[in-house]
Amino acid sequence: MTEAINAKRRTLALAMGSGMLGAWVSPAVLAAAPGGAAPEWAEALRRDLDLMAQNLTRTLLAWPVPDSVFLPEAYGLTAGAPATVPATATAAIQRAIDACAAAGGGTVRLAQGDYVSGTIDLRSGVMLEIAEGSRLLASTDLKDYPERLAKRPTVMDSNMGMNQSLIFAQDCQHVGICGKGTIDGRGTEANFPGEETISGTPGRPFIIRMLDCRNVVIKDINLRDSPCWMQNYLNCEDLLIDGIRVENQSNHNNDGLDIDSCRRVIVRNSWINSGDDALCFKGAGQRPMENILVENCQFFSSCNALKFGTDSQGDFRNVLVRNVVLGGPSETMRSRKRRKSDGGISWEIVDGGTLERVLVHDAHIVRSESPLFLYLGDRGRVRPGEQRPPPGVLRHIVFDRVTGDDNGVRGSFFTGIQAKQIEHVLLRDVTIKMAAAGEPAIKAADVPVSQDIYPDPHMYATVMPAYGLWTRHVRDLSLVRVRFFNAGKDARPALLANVTSSPTL
């Protein structure tokens, strides 16, 4: 009897990935499907990622900072200068950093109020501390941001042209930023005008950019109002981000935290509210990204709260996200755009590359138009002169113990393309509340393919064919104790998927 039931459950999991588009799996079937165990691959993945997290927690620790302390005031910064003369503050801070590195490392401490600065270059062995009550204020004069070009060209440089930042580090070991103070980018449109783009952002610097660094610690710092992305870590190893607070709602392209092609990463105990993607993983560095732990965080965004992509030229694997709250900014938070995030969790592979072995558990999604979004496309963006890659791989994705409330009408959806399906996806113990639609839904047959464009959930339709979950070109989709419901009358089904049958258990 048990084997027969399990066989039917396996049939449902397989049926929901191939066959006739537009068949409706009713809420009753969703309720019946749940009773059994998850697929064996998912159970093995959970065990592997728990071990990975234990190992990271035990071994990825803040590096020991030497006791020496260096003050900009001892390197040419006179009283009253920090708030009025950016060039003086920049030079004094840089001299303190260089002296600290030459002495074998230590802390460069900003503790005397406000320091107005242009670009400063961190060195190996240097921890930059913004003490409680003090601020590092970004200069509003673009001339104070000379270009810093990457020694190793990547897609980020060739296609995005992002070469200016307030704090820059390259090829450093044992480097970091800490303190209870604030780094304020003063990045309003009035100070740094420019267009919102999906490519270059000339005239709008980053606040933090670190390339090819090892043993990086970003801890306890307050970050606000970048002219562009707040922080970008590319091809770094042993990256620890702990207890940071990011408020980035001042300009276009206001990402909160971008981690690109890094290995051995922990992001924990952090809060981000951003106009663009809050926490975004990328592969523009074109090197593998693996062994990532994200825990005990809150991410809010008017775009995507938690995202892979869009640049996915490298491979991603072994990612565990747990105990997080995700979605759009609440009424008490700053917001330049909408209160609903475009996507809650958005895993997007469009430039080749592989995204696999990703588990999100104990997540709560609020104020999101599409709480869950999986997209496998074929944009194929690479560096000039490189061969266009074939479509990538998106597989072995788990959403476990996920709840949601106060979400929009669009619904979650997973879509691959004819040439490449999304494979092996599990939703287990998922309960998400959506708003009822007040207008007709797009027909499933009319949902465009759109495989070669910049992807985001809004690129399809305001009202998708299902209020809970719609899927296309997905193979091996398993649902275990999954419930989508809404707050009113909605003519759409809870689930509309590629199914060959609707078996009864």
ROPA-975197 format. One record per residue: residue in three letters; x, y, z of N, C-alpha, C in turn. Coordinates in steps of 0.1 Angstrom, whole numbers, plus 5000, padded with zeros to 4 digits. Atoms other than C-alpha are relative to their C-alpha. Last residue first. Layout:
N
ALAXYZXYZXYZ
...
// end
This chain:
505
LEU499350084990496050984960499149955010
THR500650004987494351104928500749915010
PRO500250134993496451164898499350035013
SER500249954986496051494878499649885009
SER501250054994497451404844499950065014
THR500650095009499951514818498849945006
VAL500350134994500951824836499449914990
ASN499850105011502752144826499749875006
ALA498650055003501452374854499949914988
LEU500150035014498652604865501349954995
LEU498850055007498252624902499649974986
ALA498849984991495952824925501249964992
PRO499750114991493352854897501250035009
ARG498850085004492353194884500149885009
ALA500450105010488853334889501149904996
ASP499050005011489853524921499749884990
LYS500550085011487453614949501050024988
GLY501349965005489153754980499749904988
ALA500849934991492153725003498650034995
ASN500149865001494153464984498950065009
PHE501349954998495453114989500050154998
PHE500249865004498452914979498650045002
ARG501349935001499052594998500250144996
VAL500049875006501852334995498650064999
ARG500749914991502152035017500250144996
VAL500350074988504751864994499450105011
LEU500749924991504951974958499749925012
SER500750074989507551814935499450105010
LEU500549914990508551954901499249935011
ASP499850064987510551704880499750115011
ARG500050154999510851894847500349965015
VAL499450044988509952264842499849845001
HIS498750065002509252404808500849975013
ARG499950035014506352624819501549954998
THR498750065004505052674855500049974985
TRP500150045014502352894871501449954995
LEU498850045007502152914909499649964986
GLY499050064992499653084932501349974993
TYR499749914989497353324915501049955009
ALA500350074987497553124882500350105011
PRO501150095001497453274847499649935013
MET499650135007499553574855498949905000
VAL500750114995498153914863500349884992
THR500449964987500454204858499349895007
ALA501349945000502054034828499750045015
TYR501150075006505353914816498750075000
MET499949995015508354144821498949924993
HIS501049915006507354214857500050004985
PRO501350055001509153904870499050094993
ASP500549974987512554024859498549965000
PRO501250064994514653914830499750065014
TYR499749984986516954124807498749955008
ILE500049874995516053984773500450005015
ASP498749945002516853674753500150145005
GLN498950074995514153424763501350074999
SER499149904995511053644760501349945006
VAL498850074997508753344756501150095006
PRO498950005010505553544758501249915005
VAL498849964993502553434779501249994991
ASP499549865004499753414754501250055008
ALA499450015014499153034757500550134995
ALA498750074999498753074795500749994986
LYS500250145003496053334790501449935000
ILE499550045014496753664806499849854999
ALA498650055001494653724837500349984985
PRO499850135006491553944838501549964999
GLU500149995015491354234862500349864994
GLY501149925003490854274900499850024985
ALA499949925012493153994910498750084997
ALA500950045011492953864945500150104989
ALA501149915002495953934968499249954988
MET499949905011498253644976498850095000
LYS501249935003498853435007500250114990
ILE499949865005501653185007498750064997
THR501349944998501952855026500150154997
VAL500049865005504952635016498550055002
ASP500549924989505652315036500050154996
ARG500550084989507652165008499650095011
LEU500749914991508352304973499449925011
LEU500850054989510952094954499450125008
VAL500349904991512552164920499049955011
HIS499950044987514351914899499850115010
GLU500150134996514952064865500149985015
ILE499750004986514352384847499849865005
GLN501050004989514052304810500750035014
LYS499450034987516252404781499050015011
ALA498850075002515552434744500649955013
GLN500250125007511852514748501349924999
ILE500349975014512552774775500049864993
GLY498950025008512352764813499750044985
THR500150025015509652924833501449974995
PHE498750065004508852914870499949984985
PHE499950085012506053144883501449954997
SER498750065002504853294916500049934986
GLY499750144997501753514916501449954997
ARG499450065012500853844899500249855003
VAL500950085008498353964925500649914990
GLY500849945010500454114953499149904992
ASN499350005013501653984986499050054990
ASP500149875005500354075021500850014987
ASP501249924997501553745035500150134993
GLY500149875007504053465028498650075003
THR501349944998505353145043500050144994
VAL500149865005508252925033498650055002
ARG500549924989509052605052500150154996
ASP500450084989511252455024499550095012
PHE500749914991511952594990499349925011
VAL500950044990514452364972499550135007
ILE500449884993516252404939499049965010
HIS499850034986518152114923499850125009
ARG500550134995518352264888500349985015
LEU500649964988518952564866499349885006
VAL500750114992521352504838499550065013
GLY499450064988522652744811499149895007
PRO500849974988521552824776500649925012
PRO501450065001524452794751499250035013
PRO500250134994527353044755498649944997
ARG501250004993528253324731499749865005
GLN501150075007531853304722498850005008
GLU500250144995534053574736498849944993
GLY499150095006535153874715499949865005
PRO499849995014533454134737501149904995
ARG499149895003532753994772500250014985
VAL498650034996529653784776500950124996
ARG499149884999525853824775501449955005
GLY498750035005524053504764501050125000
ARG499549865004520453624767501449984995
ASP498950015010519153264767500450134995
GLY500149945014516653204795501349994992
LEU498950055008516053004827499850054986
TYR500049965015513753184851501349954994
LEU498950075006512653084886499950034985
PHE499849985015510453334905501249924996
LEU499050095005508953294940500150014985
PRO499150054989507153564959501149914996
SER499850145004505853734927501049955011
GLU501050035011504154074935500249854996
SER499350045012505954084969499049974989
ARG500049895010504754255000500849984988
VAL501149914999505853985024500150114989
ILE500049915011507953665021498750105001
HIS501349945000508753465052500150114990
ALA500149865006511653225049498650055001
ASP500449914989512352915071500150144995
HIS501050054990514152735044499850105011
VAL500549894992515952825011499049945010
LEU501150034991518052554995499750125008
VAL500449884993520252584964498849975009
ARG499850034986522052294948499850125009
GLU500450134995522352424913500349995015
LEU500449984987522852734892499349875006
THR500850104993524852664861499750055014
GLY499850034986526352904837499049915005
GLY499250134998525053034804500149985015
ASP498749985008524053404803500949875001
VAL500249965014520353384813501250014992
ILE498850045008520053214847499850034986
GLU500149975014517553384871501449964993
TRP498850075005516753274907500050014985
SER499950015014514353534921501349944996
ILE498850085003513153514957500149984985
GLY499550034987510753794966501349924999
GLY499850144997510253944932500549985014
ASP500350075013508954274920500049855002
SER498850045008508954404956499549934987
LYS499950145003505754574967501349974993
ARG499850074987506054914983500049854998
ARG501150074994506655084950500349945013
LYS500950065010509255344941498849935007
ARG500149905012511455584961499049954990
SER500250075013510955384994499850114989
ARG499849925012511955465029499849924988
MET498750005006510555235056500150104988
THR499149924991507555285079501550014994
GLU500449855000505055195052500950085009
SER501349974994506854865046499750155000
PRO499949914988509554805021498650035005
GLY499949865003509054504997500050085013
GLY501149945007509954145003500250144998
LEU499749955013512053905024498850084995
VAL501249935004512353785060500350084987
VAL500049875006515053525066498650064998
ASN500449914990515753225088500150154995
ARG500950044989517753025063499650115009
VAL500649884994519553055030499049965010
LEU501050024989521952775020499550135005
VAL500549884994523852784987498949975010
ASN499950014985525952504974499750135007
ARG500550134994526352594937500250005015
PHE500449984986526752884913499649875006
ASP500950104993528552864880499850045014
GLY499350104992529953164860499049905007
GLN499050065008528353364832500849895007
SER499950144995525253434852501149924992
ASP498850065005524853804849500349875006
THR500250075013521253864858501349944994
GLY500049955013521553714882500050165000
PHE498850045008520753534914499850064986
LYS499950035014518353724936501349944996
LEU498950095000516953804970500149944986
ALA499450014987514754104976501249915001
ASN500050144995514054174940500750005013
CYS499850085012512854524928500049855005
SER501049975009511354764954500249924987
SER499649945013513554584979498750044993
PHE501249935005513554455015500450084987
PHE499649935012516054205029498750054994
GLN501249945006515954085065500450084988
CYS499949875006518653855078498650044996
ASN500549904990519053565102500150144994
GLU500950044989521053345077499750125009
VAL500749884997522853345044499049975011
LEU501050014989525453075039499450145002
ILE500649874996527353035006499049975011
ASN499950014985529652744996499650145006
GLU500550114993530052824959500350015015
MET500549954987530653074932499449895008
PRO501050064992532752954903499650075013
ARG499350114993534653204881498949945009
GLN499750125008533353424854500849895007
GLY498650034998533553744874500549874993
ALA499349925010530153834859501549985002
GLY498950085005528553554879500950074990
LYS499849995014526153734902501249924996
PHE498950085003524453714936500250004985
CYS500050055014522053994946501449924998
LEU498950095000520954084981500049934986
ALA499549994987518654394980501349915002
ASP499950134994517954434943500750015014
ASP499950115009516954794935500349875007
GLY500849975011515555064957500049894989
SER499449945012517154904988498950034989
ASN501249945007516254825024500650074988
ILE499849925012518854585039498650054995
TRP501349945004519154435074500350094988
SER500049885008521954195084498650054996
ASN500449904990522353925111500050144993
ARG500950034989524253705086499750135008
VAL500849874997525953695053499149975011
ILE501050004991528653415051499450145000
VAL500649874996530753345021499049985011
ARG500050004985533153065011499550145005
ARG500050134994533653144974500250015015
CYS499250024988532953454954499849865006
SER498950105002531853484918500949985012
ASP499750045014529953814924501149905000
ILE498950094998528353934956500149924988
ASP499750095012526154234953501249925002
LEU498850084998524654404984500149914988
GLY499549994986522054684986501349925002
ASP499950134994521354764950500650015014
ASN499550004986520455124943499949865006
ASN499150114998520255114905500649995014
HIS500250115009518655464904501049895003
ASN499749975014518955704934499649874992
SER499749865003518355754971500150034985
GLN501249965007516755434986500250154995
ASN499549955013519855254999498750034991
GLU501149925004519555195037500450064986
VAL499949935013521954915046498750074997
ARG501349945003522454785081500250094988
ILE500049875007525454545087498550054998
GLY500649894992525454275114500050144993
ASP500750034988527854035097499550135007
ILE500849884998529454005063499049985011
LEU500950004989532153755061499450135002
LEU500749874999533953685028499049995011
ASP500149984985536453395028499450145003
GLU500050124992537353424991500050035015
CYS499450004987536653714968499849875007
ASN499050104999535953694931500850015013
LEU499850085012533954014930501249915002
TYR498850094997532554194961500149904989
ASN499750115010530254484952501349935004
GLN498750084998528754734976500049884991
MET499349974988526155014976501349935002
TRP500050114991525155004940500750045013
CYS500350115008524555354926499949875009
PRO500549955013524755704941499649884990
SER499050005010524855534975499550064987
ASP500149905011522455645001501250004991
ARG501249945006523255455033500350094988
LEU499749955014525655215050498750064995
ASN501249945006525755145087500350064987
ILE500049875006528654915098498650044995
ASP500749904991528354625122499950144994
LYS500750044987530954405103499450135006
ILE500849885000532454375068499049985012
VAL501049994990535254125069499350144999
VAL500749875000537254015039499050005011
ASN500249964986539653725041499550145002
ARG500250124991540753715005499950055015
CYS499549994986540453984978499749875008
ASP498950104998540053944940500750015014
LEU499750105011538054264937501149915004
MET498950084997536454484964500249894990
ARG499850105010534054764957501349935003
ILE498950094997532454984984500149904988
ILE499449964987530355304978501249905004
PHE500350094989529755264941500550065013
PRO499150104994530055564919499349905009
ARG500650054987527355734898500949905006
GLY500349894992528755944869499449975013
PRO499049894999528555674844499650115009
THR500549894992526155394852501050115001
GLY499149914993526755124826499250115008
SER498650015005524354844817500850105008
ILE499650144998520754774829501449984995
THR499650085011520055144832500149865004
GLU500150144996518455414853500349914988
GLU501150085004519655744840500049865006
GLY499850105010521955984857498849924997
PRO501150035010522256264882500449894991
PHE499550095010524656234912498949974990
ASN498650014999524156514937500749924989
ALA499549865001520656604928501550005000
GLU500049975014519856234921500550154998
THR501349965006520756164957500250034985
GLY500250035014523955974965498750044994
ARG500649875004525056124998499649994985
GLY499649975014527155805000499550134995
ASP501149945007526955795038500450044986
ILE499549965013529155555056498950054992
THR500750005013527955545092500850044988
GLY500249875006529355465127499349974986
LYS501449974998529055135147499650144993
GLY500449894992532355015134498550025001
CYS500850034988533754785107499650135007
ILE500749874996535354775073499149965012
GLY501449994996537754505061499550135004
VAL500549865002540954365048498650015005
HIS500349954987542954045055499750155000
GLN500350114990544353985021499850065013
CYS499749984986544154244992499749875008
ASP498950094996544254184955500550025014
GLN499750105010542054484949501249925004
ALA498950094997540354724973500249894989
PHE499650095010538255034967501149915006
ILE499050094994536255254990500349894990
LEU499549934988534355554975501249925006
SER500650044987533855394941500750085011
GLN499849904989534455454904499349955013
ASN498649994997535055194876500250115011
MET500249944987531555064867501450015006
GLY499249874999531855024829499950065014
MET500649914991528954774828500750135002
ASN501449975003529654564798499450105009
SER500249985015533454544797498650044997
ASP499249895005534054594835499650034985
MET500449884993531354364849500750134994
VAL501249945006531954114822499650125007
THR501250094999535454064836498850064992
PRO501249965006538954204830498949905002
ARG500550125008541554104855498750044994
LYS498950065006543554414867499649884991
ALA499750134996540254594873501249944993
LEU500250105009540354964867500449865005
ARG499250124996540055214894499649894991
GLU500350145004538855544880501049905006
PRO499250055012539455864899499749864997
TYR500150145001536555964923500849954987
ASP499350064988537156314937500049844999
LYS498549995002536356464903500849935011
LEU499650125007532756344908501550004997
ASP499349965012532256614934500649884993
THR501049995011529656504960500650064987
SER500049875007532256374983499050004990
ALA499550005014531156065002500050154995
LEU501049955009530656115040500750014986
LEU499249985012532455895064499050044990
ARG500550035014530455945096501250024990
SER499249945011531255935133499449964987
GLY500149854999528955875163500750074989
GLU501449964997530055515167500050155002
ALA500550024986533455465152498650055002
ILE500749874999534055425114499349995014
GLU501149994990536755155114499450145000
LEU500549865000538855065084498850015010
MET501449994996540654735091499650155001
VAL500649884994543954715073498549985002
GLY499749984986546054405068499350125007
SER500050134992546154425031500350035014
ARG498850085002545454775017499949875009
LEU499650084989542354985012501249914997
ASP499650145004542255244985500449935013
ILE498950044992540355574992500249854997
THR499650145000538155744967501249985009
GLY500150065013536756084977500549865001
SER498950065007536256195013499649964986
VAL500449995014534356405037501149954992
TYR498850005009535056295073499550004986
ASP500250025014532456375100501350014992
GLY501149935007532856335137499949964986
GLN500149864996536256265154498950074992
ALA500849984987536355885154499850145005
LEU500649875001537655755121499150035011
ARG501249974993539955465130499650154997
VAL500049865003542555295108498650055005
THR501349935002542954965125500350154996
GLY500749944988545954735123498750064996
GLY501450014998548454605097499550055013
GLY500550144998552054515093498649995003
ALA499650054986553554865098499549865003
ALA498550015000553454935060500549955014
ALA499550125007549754855060501549985001
CYS500550124993548955105088500549874992
ALA499150014988551155375072499649875007
ASP498750055006549255325038501049985012
ILE500250145005545855345056501449954995
ALA500250094988546855655076499949854995
ARG498750014993548155825044500049915012
GLN499250095008544855735026501449995006
ILE500450144998542855885054500949914993
ALA499650044987544956205053499549865003
ALA498650025000544656235015500549955014
THR499650125008540956185015501549975001
ALA500450124992540356425044500449884992
THR499250014988542356705027499749875008
ALA498650045004540756654993500949975012
PRO499950145003537256655009501449964996
VAL499050015010537756995026500249854996
THR500049895010534757115046501049984988
ALA501349965005533556855070500050094989
PRO500750115005536956685076498650044993
ALA499850045014538957005078499049894995
GLY501049935008537557145111500149964985
ALA501349994994540657035131499150094990
THR500149904989543556945109498650025004
LEU501449955000544056625089499950095012
GLY500249885007547756585081498650055000
TYR499450015014548556225090499550124992
ALA498650004999547956225128500850004987
GLU499649884994544356335124501650015002
PRO499749905011543856045100500550135006
LEU501049905001544255815131500350104988
PHE499549895007546155485131498850104998
VAL501149915004545555215157500750124993
SER499649875004547954915163498850084994
ASP500449904990546454615181500250154995
PRO499049964991546654375151499650125008
VAL499449875003543354265137501150045010
PRO499649924988542553895141500850134995
TRP498550014998540653775110500450085012
ALA499349875002536853745115501549995002
LEU500049914989535853385113500750134997
LEU500049865006535053145085499850105011
THR498749965005536152815101500050144994
ARG498950044991533352695125501350064995
THR500149934987530452875108501249975009
LEU499849865001531652765074499950075013
ASN498649985003531952405084500350144999
GLN499250034988528552395100501550034999
ALA500249894991527052555070500749995013
MET499349885005528652305047499850125009
LEU498650034997527352015069500950124995
ASP499849984985523852165067501449985004
LEU500049864997524252195030500150035014
ASP498749945005525151835025500150145004
ARG499050054991522251705047501450064996
ARG500149944987519751925029501149965009
LEU499649865001521051814995499950075013
ALA498550005000520751455004500550144999
GLU499650044986517051505014501650005001
ALA500249884992516451694981500549975015
TRP499049905003518051424960499950125009
GLU498750044994515951154977501050114998
PRO499250085008512651334967501449975007
ALA499449935011510651464996500849914991
ALA498749954998508651225018500550084987
GLY498850085000505051175014501350075003
GLY499750084988501851345025501349935000
PRO498949984990501851645003500449885009
ALA498750045004499951544971501049995011
ALA499850144999496551554987501449954997
ALA500250044986496451924995500349855001
LEU498849954992497852014961499949955014
VAL498850085004495251784945501250045008
ALA500250134993492451964964501249904997
PRO499550004986493952294953499849875007
SER500949934991493352184917500650015014
VAL500050084988496052094892499350085011
TRP500149944987495052274860500149895011
ALA500850094991496252164826500050065014
GLY501349944998497552464806499149915008
LEU500149874994500552324789498650045003
MET501049905005500251954781500150135008
GLY501350035005503351744789499250124996
SER500050025015506251784811498649964996
GLY498949945008507251894846499949984985
MET500149855000504051844867501250064993
ALA501049955009503851484856500050154999
LEU499550005014507151394872499050064991
ALA498849925001506151504907500550014986
LEU500449864999502651364903501250094998
THR500749975013504051024892499650154999
ARG498949985009506451024922499450044986
ARG499449874997503451074944501150034990
LYS500849895005501650794927500550145003
ALA499950005015504550564932499150114994
ASN498849935004504650664969500250014985
ILE500249864998501050564973501250084996
ALA500949955010501750234957499750145001
GLU499349995012504750174979499150054988
THR499149894999502750245010500850034987
MET500849885000500050005000500950135000
// end
